[in-house]
């Protein structure tokens, strides 16, 4: 396989991993905010 193709696939994998990490952090943040908000009421 071409070295550029392998490099592109590695970049794609890192990008997808980064997106999942960010989405996970956002979901965790929203969950924590809802828990904290629920205690106030």
ABEGO torsion letter per residue (X at the ends): XBAAAAAAAAAAAAAAAAAAAAAAAAAAAAAAAAAAAAAAX
